[in-house]
Amino acid sequence: MTTFIFDVLKDLQKDNHNLSELTFVLPSKRAGLFIKHQIAKVNNTTVFAPKILSIEEFVEELSQLKSVSNTNLLFEFYSTYQELTEASKQDTFESFSKWGQILLQDFNEIDRYLIPHQQIFDYLGAIQEVNHWSAEKNQTEFIKNYLSFWNRLNTYYQHFSTRLINKKIGYQGLIYREAVENLEVFIQNNSDEKFVFLGFNALNTAEETIIKELLQNDIAKVYWDIDQVFINNPKHDAALFTRAHKNKWTNFKNNPFKWITGNYSKEKKIAAYGIPKNVGQAKFIGELLEDLHKDNASLQNTVVVLGDENLLVPVLNSLPNQIDALNITMGFPLKSIPLASLFESLFKLHKTSSYSIYFKDVVSILSHQFIRPLFYSDGIDYSSKLIETINTNNLVYLNLEQLNNLLPKQNDSLNLLFSNWGISIDYALSNCFKLILKIKTCLDGDKSSNRLSLEYLFRFNTLFNEVSKLNTEYTHIKDMSALHSVYKELLNSETLDFQGEPLQGLQIMGMLESRVLDFETVIISSVNEGILPAGKSNNSFIPFDVKIENNLPTYTEKDAVYTYHFFRLLQRAKNIHILYNTEADVLTGGEKSRFIRQLELEDIHDINHHIIVPKVPVNEQSLKSIKKTDALVKAIFKVAKEGFSPSSLTNYMRNPLDFYYQKILKIREYDDVEETVAANTLGTVVHNTLEDFYHPLINTFLTVETIKNLKPKIEERVTFHFKNEYKEGDLSKGKNLIVFEIAKRYVLNFLNFEIATLKAGNEIKIINIEANNDIELNIPELDFPVKIKGKVDRVDEYNGVTRIIDYKTGSVQQNQVEIVDWEDITTDYKKYSKSFQVLTYAYMMQKSNKINLPIEAGIISFKNLGSGFLKFAKKESARGRTKDSLITDDTIAAFEIQLKHLILEICNPNVDFTEKEV
């Protein structure tokens, strides 16, 4: 396959040009390397390399101005804005940057297309005056300021451009305008030079003027790359600009137009693949490359062009392992590396000047991969210790002093991270530099494995140096919010360059980087509306009709630019794979691109359409099962000897796997900060408060007076137990205040319930509160006694009948403490767990001879207090009447059989711990 570059070089050689003495001007710097590579093929002898410039470099040389970053321009523009605007009416730098960026883009367009600035700005001001009825006598202050802004645009432009020229710097448009101004002198000084422009398509007015003048003076040649299919079709946008150049430039009336080729019509294999989602495209590119690798091991002359450059990382992760030669022309975005998330968290924290710090911000920063090593000392991770302390004590809001006090070993990194950065911008930047240095010191211990992380640090150090330089030179950054804005602006424009072999193997690039280059096999991703082409966007102060009037480019011209790039890529290619996203999305592009429709309608090539259904592995949701090994059986026996509690046995009934994790492996749930009081904390507080109230009343009969005397103590005891359980958690506002009031109300309602019961003539004697029980159960099948242990909330005597009471702060209904068949009590957690629990308490107390049968056992539900004491009952049938609510020897004997059966199942080596669907 011969390339466009090779054909140009051969043509120049045929015209007896010494390639070494030429200056090549290209649309991008990228193609320069390929020119040097092709010169070696064209020449049989060793020659000096020619001068190769991108169009931007050429115009800079012509204008004698240096291009600077967009951020620098914004700072310079704000200086102009401050000089021309009253101090009382000035926007902050952060507010200014939002509209200043748009105005800079408009200045750029106006200059690139050599529009008389006075004319267009006066026109814009006149439009706004008409729109806002300025003929009215009484204009509001807002309208006056608004119109004043539009009328000052020309003044801003004049002052700003003069300021930049005096500093010998400029934005692209100003550089182009100055280049045109200097063109005559440049031609006189370079009359012996020969410039070769190749691969251009859409030219702005300044570029057109420069190239036409150089052609006119016979010191330049220009080579276009357009196919006859495009240029002969007046409706084909791929040749929109080239057709205009051919027809309107006077140079081509007497000189040949090079070149119109016929490559596009040659035989090609074109396949279009509809693939759901971006990640699907990335994975499919990997599969395509794997197939191509089998035929062409080096993937030479193969390119992956990413229509959406956000696909770079997924594509890199999907590349086959066999690819050994790879070149990536795009950089890896600096904003995507882990260190960016750290500084984003720090700026987010310090943008709000608050004395207290939200615990999630602290945990997020302390647990970051670059911060943890700073707190690692003597083999201990002190950052984890600090996070654990925060969680244990429910510290929702903290300050620096608290953090220092909580840290077991003092570390000045806390001050770097959490001191008030808002004191001054210099202080904030100083902390950033110190932090980078501290992280570097940690990583220097193992440079070989931390090379990439050290590169990250170096780039961020360079970035903050740039921010510091801007702050020193301009002093426009006044607060943390503005600093964050500048930091993000610079971060978004920075990339990490990949090292690769630019002339060998697979090439991965963006659409614009493919200009002038040709490949045999082309894979293009994201060929969707909104991406290729980009579609409508109006980020400009200049209205659409004004742009048309002044020959400024609109979205129509911008779409035509991408049409050219897309079709030019296909011209010399033989194997073409076009990928598009079938899942139309507002954020990631629309339907299948019009480019694919156009290929179909042209009917020049056969398009093979494929809809790719991703191979999604089907993970069958099988229930987990843990086989009981000898070691596991020993662990179970150990737990059985130490003792089962009623709640652990009901936990087994609910899900054996949970029992295995919690009782055997001793895995606890992660103890996170309770921002809102949890249900179990509320239950503990209510239980403990009632224990305080009733414990002194053991072995006494309750009286109305005794209960009434407890009411004034509710506030104090509930507060005490919340402080004890909820630690440093805030109960003064929000949901926590509501939960606090609910706890008090639960206790008050219960005391009122007791009073009403006593007033009804009932007699209650407290026998025990929080009674500890610990019994041994002998099971013939086991050669050791099994221990059962647990606490009973309350044991009392109600009109001569002993009651075992379990408090529940949740809602419980009567049918939840009733059973029909004894065999069911250990099988259905939802229906019978409450019955099982109260019967276990009754069983333990009876076996330890603390009570005499018959008794009653049941639940008092604080959410269902109106139902009173919910007694356990044995029913004849599901719909039958209650048989008996008294627990007798028969009841205990029947329950003992089921209890032993459950414990034997737990200890049985042949019955695995099998997960249940909860």
N, C-alpha and C positions, 0 to 999 in steps of 0.2 A: 504494500500500500504506500503510495507517495503522498506526502503531506503538503499542505498549503505552504508551509515554511520552506520545504525542500524545493517546491516549484518556483517560489520567488527567488531563491538563491541561484537556481539554474538559469532563470531568466536574466538576472543581473550579470551573471558570468557570461552568458551569451552576448550581452551588450558590452562586453569587455570592461566591466567595472571591477576595480580592485576592491574586493570585499573588506579588506583590512582598513581601507580609507573611508569607508562609508559610516554614517551614523544612522543606526536603526531606531526608529521611534515606534513603540508598541502600545496597545491599549493597557497592558499591565506588565509589571516587572517579571512576572512568572515565566512568560514565554521567552525571555532573554536566554535562559539556560538551554532551551531547546534549539534556539538559533545557533549557539556556539557548538552544540552537539552535531547539528546538521551541516555546519560549515566544514567540520572534519570529514564528513562523507563526500561533500562536493569537491573539496580540494584534495589533490593527490600529494601536495607538499605541505610542509609546516608553515603556517602563516600567523601573523599577529591577529589577535581577536579584534573585531571592530568595536566601536563605541556603541553601546546599547542603552537606550533610555526608555523609561515609561513616559507617557504623554505628560504626566504630572511633573516629572523631573525635567523634561524638556522645557516646559512652560515656566517652571521656577527659574531655570537658567536664563531664559529669555527675559523674565520680568525683574530679575535681581532681588526678588522677595523670597523669604523662606516660609514654608507652610508650618503652622503650629496647630496644636491639638484643639479640639472643639472646646475643651474646658478652659484653656488659656484664652481663647477668643471670648468666651462668656465673661471671664473676669475683666478683660480689656473693655468689653462692651458695657459692663456695669460701671466702670470708671467713667466712661463717656456719659452714661445715664445720670450718674451722680453730679457731674459737672454741669449738666444742662437742665436739671430738675431741682426745684426748691426742696430743701431738706424736709420740710413738713409734709410734702407730697410724695416722697420717695418710698418705693416698695422695699421690703427687705430683700437681701440677695436671693434667699430661697424662693420668695414669690416672684421676683424678677426673672429667675432662671426658667420658670415655666413658660412665660411668653417670650423671653429673650431668645430662647433656642429657636422658636418658630420664626422670629424676625431675622435671625442670622441666616436661616435657610432661605428666606425670601431675598435677602441681600445677595446671597450667593447666586441664586437663579438670575436675578436682575443683571448682575455683573457678567455671569457666564454667557448670557445672551445679549450683552452690550446694549441693554435697554437704557434710554436716557432717564436717569433716576429722578430728576426734578419733575419730569412729565408724569411718570407713573405714580409718584407719591402725591402730587397735587390731585391727580385723578382719584386716588383712593380717599383722600380727605374730602373731596367734593361729594363722592358717593355717600360717605358717612353723614355728611351734613344734610343731604336730601333724605336719607333714611331716618334721621332723628329730628326732623321738623325744626331745623335751627332757625327758620324764619320767624318762629314764635318769639315774642318779646321777652317773656319770662322763662328763661331756661333754668333748669335745676342745676345745682352745683355738680351733681353727678354727670349730667349731659355735657356741661362745660368742660369738665376734666376729661371726659371721654373724647370729645371732639378735639380738645387740645392735644391729646396723645397722637391722634391721626395727623394733625397739622404739623407735629414736631418730627415726623418720621424722616423727612428729608434732612432736617438738622442733625438728627441722630446719625444718619448715614454719612453725611459730609464730615462731621467731627470724628466719627469712628474710623472711616477709611483714611483720613488724614493722619490720625494717631498711629494707625498700623503702618502706613507707608513710611512715616518718620522713624519707626522702629525697625524698618526693613523686614517686616513680617506681614502675613496676610492669610485670609481664608481663600479657598480655591477660586471663587469667582473674582475676587479682587486681583489675585495673581494673574488670572486670564486677562482681565481688562488691562492691567499694566503691561502684560506681554504684548498685547496688540498695540499699545502706545509705543513700545520700544521696537516694534517690528522693523521699521525702516532702517534704524541704526544697526540692528542685528544683521539684516541682509547685506548692508554695506560692508560690515566687518567679517562676514562669513561667505563672501561671494565665491570662494574656491571650495567650499564644503559641498557635500552631497548628502541629503537627508532622505531616508527611505521610510515612508509611513506604510504600515501594513496591518491588515486585519481590522480596520476601523469600520464602524457602522453608523451609529447615531452620533452626530457631531453637534456641539453647541455652536452658537454664532461665532464665538471667539476662536474656537478650533478651526471652523470653516475658513474664517478670515486668514488665519495664520497659514494653513496648508495651501489655500488658493494663491496667496502672495508668494509663497516659496516656489510653487509650481510656475507661477507667472515669470519669476526671475530665474527659472531653470536651475534651481539648486535643490530640487526635491523630486522624488518619484512617489507615487501612491499606488498601492495594490489593495484592491477590494477582494473579498471572498464571498461571492454570491452565485447561486445556481440559476440557470436559465429558467427552470420551472417557477422560481419565485419572481424573478425580475420581469418575466413575460406575462405574468398574471397581475393585472393592475389592482386586484383586490387582495393580493397576498401580502400580509403585514411584514413578513420576513424581509421583504425588499422595499419597505416603505421609505426608508432613508436613502438607501443606495440608489433607488430609482430616481429620487429627487436630485441627488448629486449628479448622476449621469445626464439628466435632462437639463439641469440649470447651470452647471459649471461650464464656463466658456472654454476652459482648457481642453475639455473633451470634444469640442467641435473640430479641433485640429489634431488631437492626439488620441491614441487608442485608449479605451477604457479597459483596464486590467483588474479583475478578470471575471468573466462570466463562464462558469464551468458547467459540465454536464454530469457531475458525479451523483447527484441525488437520484436520478432515474435508473442508476445501475441496480442490479439485483441485490436485495437486502433481506435478511431474516428479521422480521419485526414481531415482537410478542408484547402484548399488553396484559398486565396482571392486576386484577382487582383484589386487594388484600385488606382485611379489616385491621384498623388501628396502625399507628406509627410503629409500634414495637413489632407488629406482624411483618411490616415491610423490612425492618432491620433483620429479623430472623430469616426472612426469605432471601434477602441479599446474601446472607451467609450460605444458604443452601445452593443458590445459583453459582456462587464462587467455588463451592466445593465441586459442583458438577463441571464447571469450566476448568478447574485445576487438573482434572483427570486428563483433559485433552491438551492443555497448555500449562505445563507444570509451573512455569514462571509467571503466568498471567501477564506476559509482556503485551503491551498495546491494549490493555484493558483499563477502563476507568469507571469508577463509581461516582456519579454526580449527584450530590444531595440537594434536591430542590429546597428542602427544609433543613438548615444546618444544625438544628437541634437533634437531628437523628445521628449525629457523629458518634456519641458515646454508645448508644445501643448497637450501632453498626460495628464499632470496634469490638464490642463484647460478643458479637455474633460471627466474627471472622473465623474461618477454619484454621486449625492449628498448623496445617501444612504450608500456609503462606509464609514464606521466609523473606521475600523482598516486598517492601511496602513503603509508599510515600504519601504522607498526608499534608496537603497544602494549607489546610485550615489549622488554626491554633486551637488548643483546648481552652475553653473559656475559664478565666481565672475565678469567675463567680461560682463555678461549679465544683471547686476543690474544697475539702473539709475546713481549711483555715478561714475561708470566707464566711462560713456559718458561725464560727466563733466570734469574729468581729461584728457580724450582723447582730448577734445576741447582745454583745456589749454595747453597741450603739443604741439598740432598742431599749436596753436597760437605762442608759444614761441620758437619753433624750428627755425623759421626764425627771425633773429635779425634785425628787421626793426623798425624804429622810429614810423611809422604810422601803425595803426591797421584797418583792413577791417571791415566795419560796421556789416557785417553778423556774423563775429566771436564775436563781442561785444554783439550783440543781442542774439545770441545762448547761450552765457554764462550767461548774465543777466537774461534771461527768464528761466533758468534751475530751476527745482523744488527745488533744494537744495540751490540755490543762492538767489532767490527772498526774502525768509524770512530775509536775512541779511540786506536788504534795506527797511524793513518794519518798520515804526516808526510813532507814533501818529496817527495810523489808516490810514496812507497813504503809498501806494506802490511806493517808489521812483525809483525803477528799471523800472517800467512801465512809469513813468514820463520821465526818461532819454531816454528810447527807443522812446517815443513819440517825444521828442525834436530832436533826431537824424533823425527821419523820416520827421518831419516838415521842417527841415533845409537842407534836402538832403545831410547829411554828409556821404560821401562814405568812406573816410579815416579819422581816428581820431588819437589823441595821448592822453597820460595819462593826460597831463595838460588840454586839452580841456574837457575831460570827467569830471575832477574835477570841472571845471568851469561851466559845463552844469548841474551838479547834484544840485538840489535845496537845499539839505541838505548834508553837508560834511559827508563822510563815508570812514573810512580807508580800507574797504573791496576792494575798487577800486584799491588801491595800491597793495594789495595782489594779485589781479587777473591780473592786466594789467601793473604793473611795469616790467622792463626788467629782466626776470628770468635768462637770459643768462649771467649775471654778474659773477656768479659762481654756481657750482653745489650745494654747501652748502646753498647758498641763495635760490635757487629753492626749495630744500627739506624743508628748513625752512618755506617757504611760504606755501608749501603743509601741513605741520604740523599745522601751524597757521590757515589755512583755515578750516581744519578738526575740530580744537578746537572751532572756531567761529560757525561753523554749529552745533556742539554738544551743545554749549551754548544755541543756539536758540531752539533746539529740546528738551533740558532738561526741558523746561517749561511745556511740556505735555508728560511725559515719557510713560504713559500707552498706548497712541495711536501712539507713535513714536518708539516703541521697536524694530521693524524690521529695521527702518532707523538707529537707534543707533548701531545695530549690524553691519550694512553695514559700518558705520564709524569706528567701532572698527577694523574690518578686514582690511580696507584700511590703518588705522593707523599702524597696524602690518606689512602690506606690505611695507609701506614707511620706517618703522624702519629697515626692512630687507635690503632695498635699501641703506639706510644711513649707516648701518653696513658694507655692501660690499664696499661702497665708502670710508669709513674711513680706512678699513683694506687693501684695494688694490690700491686705487687712480687711477683706470684705466678709470673712467668716466670723460672725458675731456670736453664734450659739451652736449647741450640739446638733440641732436639727439641720442647720446649714452645713455643718461639717459632714454629717451623715450623707447629705445630698451630694456634696462634692466627691466624697469617697465612693459613693455608688456610681456616679457618672464616670469616674476614672476606672473603677473596677469593671464596669460593663464593656469598656473598650479594650481591656487588656486580655491577652491570651498567652498561653504557654506553647511555645513552638515544639513540634515533634521533630525528632531526628529520623531521617530516612534516606533512601536511595532515590533521588529525584528522577533518574533516567532509567530505572529498572523496576520490573515487577508491577504490581497493582498500584494504581493512582486513585486517591480519594480526594475529591475537591468540591467546592461550591460551583454554582453555575457561572458566575462571573470569572472565576479563575480558569475556566475552560476556553476562554477567548483565544483565538489563533491556533489552538492545539487540535490535533486530530488523533482519533483512536479507532482501532478496528472493532473492538467490542465495547459497547457503551451500555451502562446500567444507570437509568435515571429514576430517582425516587420522588415521591410526593408530587406527582403530576396531577394536581387538583386545582380547581378554581380557588383563587385567594392565595395561592402559593406560586404556581406557574400557570398563568400569569398572576401577579399580585393583586390586581383588581383596583377598585377605587379607593383612594385615600386622599384626604384633603387637609393635610397638616400645614396650612398656609393662611396668611392674612389676605392674600390676593384672591379675589373671587374668580370663579371659573371663566366667566365671560371676559374679564379683564386679561386673563392669561391668553385666551384665544385672540383677543384684540392685539396683544403685544407679542404674539408668536412664542409665548412661553410654553414649555411642555406640560401637558395634562396627563391624566391616567391613560388616555388613548395612546400617546406616544410611548409612555413607560411600558405599556403592555406590548407594543410593537418591538421594543428593545428585547424583551424576553422571548418574543416569537422568533426573532432573528437568532438569538443564542441557542434556542432549542433546536430549530431546524438546521442551523449550521453544524451542530454536533452530529446530526444524522447524515450530513452530506457524503462524507467519505467512509462512514462506518459500514461494516458488513453485518454485524450481529448487534441487534438493538433490543434491550429489555426495558420496557416502560412500566413503572410501578405506580399505582395510585391507591389512595385510601377509600375503601367502599363505605366507611362510616362517616358520612358528612357531619362536620362539627363546626360550630361557630369559631372555636379557638384554633382548630387544626386544619382548616381549609374546607372548601365546599365539595361539590360533586366532581365527577371525572372532568378533567380539563378539556377546554375547547380544542387544545392542540391534538388530543387523541381523536376527537370528532373530525378535525380537519384532515388528519391522516386517512381516516376512513373515507371521507367525501372525495378526496383527491383521486382515490382508486388507482394509484400508481403502484402501490405495494400491497401485498396480502398481509393483513394484520391478524395474527393468531391471538384470540382473546381467551384468557383463562381467569376464572374466579377461584382464588385459592382459599380453601377452608383450612384454617390452622389445625395442625395435629395436636389436639389438646389431650394430654394423658388423662384417662378416666381413673380417678382415685375412688375406689369403692369404699364407702363409709362403713367399713367393718368395725365391729366393736373390739376394743383392745382386750387382751387377755394376758395376765401374768401367771406363768407356770410356777408352781410351788416347788422350788428346789429344796435340797436338804438344808442349805443355809437359811433359806427363807422360812422353812418350817421351824427351825430353831429360834429365829427372830420372833415368830408368831407365838411360840410357847413362852418366850421371855415376856412378851407383852401380856399374855394371859396370866402369868404368875404375878406380874406387877399390878394388874387389875384393869378390867374393862369398866368404863362408865356407861350409864344408860345412853348418853348422847353419842358415844363412840359406836355402840351397838346399833343405834338407829342410823348412824352414818353408814354402817356396813349395809343395812337394809336398803338405804337410798341408792348407794353406788359402791360396790366392793372395792373399786379402783381408788376412790377417794379415801376409803379406810386404809388401803395399802399405802398410799402416799403420806397420809397424815400420822397414822399410828405406827406403821412399820418403818417407813423411811424418815419419819419426823420432819417432813417438808411442811413448813408453814407458809401461809399466804404472805406475799410481800407487804410489809408494814409501811404503807404510804401515809403521807399527811392527810388527815381527815379535814378537808376544808369545811365540809358540812358534817355535823354529828351523824355517825352511822347508827343504824337500827340497834346493833348489838351494844353500842355504847349507851344509848338511851335505856335499854333493858337493864344493863348493869347498874346505872345510876338509880333507877326506880327500885330495883331489888335491894341495893345497899342502903338506900334511904329507909325502906320499910324494915330492914334488919336493925338499923339504929333505933327505930321507934319501938319495935316489938321485943327486941332482945331483953330489955330490962323487965318486961312483963311476963317472962316465963314463969309458969306455975301460979299464975294469978288469973282471976276472972276479969274479963274486960267490962268496963263501965262506960257509959256515955261521957261522963266527965273526963275520964282518963283519955279517951280518944280526942275529945275537944281540946284538951291541953297540948295535944301533939300538933295541931294545925299551925300555931305561930312559928313552929320550928321548921316548917316545910322549906321556906326560902333558904335558910341557912344551911340545912343538910343537903338539899339538892345542889346548891352552889358548891359546897365542899366536895361532893362526890364528882361533880362535873370537872372541877379543877384537878381532882385526883386522876380521873380517867382520860379527860380531854387535854390534860396538861396545859400548854400555853395557848390553846385554841381560843379564839375570840367569840364570846357569847353575847356581845353587846348589840349586835346588829344582824340583819339579814335572816337567812334560814335558821342559823344557829340560835338566834333569839327566840324564834318560833318553837324550835325543838325544846329549848330550855323551859319555855312557858308550858309546853305540852307535858313535860316531865312533872312539873309542879301540879298541873291539872290532874294528871293520872293519880298522883299521891292523894291530892285533895278529894277527888271523886271516890277513891277507895276508902278513905276515912269516913266520908259521908255515907258510903254503902254500909260500913261497919256500924255507924251510929243508927242508921235506919233499921238494920237487923236487930240491934239491941233494943231499940224502942218498940219493936214488934213483939217483945217479950221473950226473945231467944237468949240462951245462955251460952257464952263462949269462954272457954278456958284455954290459954296458950300453954301447950305442952313443950314445944321446942321450936326454935328458929334456926334456919341454916344448919340442920342436923347432919353431922358427918356419919356416914355409914361405910363399913368396910367388912365384907363377909367373904368366907371361902365356900366355894361350891364344889362338891365332890362328884365327878362324873366318872363312872366305871371304865369308860373307853379310854380315858386319859390317866396316865400314871402320876399325875400331880394335881393338887387342888387349884381351881381357877378362882381368881379374886374378882369380886364385883365391888365397886366403890362409887360413891356419889353423895351429893348434898341435897337434902330435901328443904325446900324453901320454908315450909311451915307445917307444923303438926299441931292440931288443936282438938278440943272436945266441944262438939256442938250439940247442945241438948242431950249430953250423955253419950253421943256417938263420936268415936275418934275419926278425925279426917286428916288425910295427907293432901296438902295443897301445893300445887306448882303454879307459880305466877308466870303469865305470858303477856308481854306488852303488845304482841300482835293480836290479830283477830282469830278466835277459835270458836267453832260452833259445836253444839251438843253431839251431832252425828260423828264428830271426829274423835270422840272418846267412847264410842260404842263398837262392839264387835258381834258377829253372828257365829262364825266358825273359828275355833281356836287355831286351826292350821293356817289361817290367813294372817295372823297377827305379825308374823315375821317376814311376810312376802310383799305386802303393799305398803310402801312408806307413806304415801300421801294420805291414805285412809286410816292407817292404824298406828303410826309412829307415836302419836300423843298417848294412845291407850297403852302401848308398850312401855313408854317412859314412866307413866304413873304407876303401872303395875310393878315395874322393876323397883321403884321406890318402896312400894308396899311390901314386896317380897324381901328386900334387904332389911327393912325395919322389923318384919315379922321373924326372920331368921336370926336377927341379933337380939331378939326378945325385948325390943323397945316398945312394942305395942301388943295388944291382945285382940284377936279377931272376935267377931266381925268388925270391919271398919269400912269407911268410904274413902275413895281416892279420886282426885280430879283436878280440874284447872280453873283458876280465876283469870279471865281474859280482860285486860284493861280496856280493850277496844269493844268488848261485848259485856260490859259490867252489868247491864240490865238483865242479862240471863242468869246472873248470880254464879253460884258454885256449880260448874259443869261436872257432874259425877260420871265416873266410869260405870258402864252398864253392859251386861250381857243380854243380847236379844235372841229370841227364838228363831226369827227369820228376818230377812232384809226389810220387809214391810210389817213385820209383826210388832207386837207391843213389847216394851221393856220387861224382861223377866225378873231381873234383880239387880239392884245397884249396890248391894252389900258385898263386900269382898270377904269370902269365907275360906275355910281350909280347902274346900273343893276348888275354889277359884285359884288359890295359890298353887295347888297341886297341878291343875291343868296348865297354868302359866309356866310352871317349872319345867314341864315336859318340852314346851316350845322354846324356852330359854336355853335349855341344854342342847336341843336340836340345833339352834342357831350357833352356839359356841362350838359344837362339834363340826359344823360346816366350816367355820372359820379356821379351825385347827386341822381339818382333814387334808392330808397331802395330795389327795386325788381330785380335790375340788379347787380349780384355779380361781384366782381373783379375776372375774370377768366383768367388764364394764356394762353398766345399764344405761339406757337412754333416759336422761333426766329431763 
